[in-house]
């Protein structure tokens, strides 16, 4: 009886190891879930740096207020939008 349980445990361990190798090699289920847990655990950035630098390089182009008239237009538009 103990010999059968030991053989079953060894077969189970080998099967789990082989499945783990296939997950890492062929990126089958649950590779995406494990990869996201890894990135969260190691505090890796999930957004590529190229997307972050779009706004960092063009901040002046995002600012559309140039004078007092633009400020009053924006204030009126915001007031109308909110109320």
C-alpha positions, 0 to 999 in steps of 0.5 A: 500500500505504501509502495503504491502511494509512493509511486503515485506521488512520484508520478504526480511530481514528474507530471507537474514538472513536465507540465511546468516545462511545457507552460514555460516553453510553449506559453500555454495556460496559465502562462499569461496569469503567471507572467502578470503575477511575476510582473506585479511581484517584481514591480516591473512596468507593464506599459512599455516605455515608448508609450510613457515618453509620448507625453513626456516629450510633447508636454508643451503641445498639450497646453492650449492656454496661451492668453487670458481669452483662452482662460475665460473660454475654458472657464465658461466651457467648464461652467456650462459642462458642469452646470 
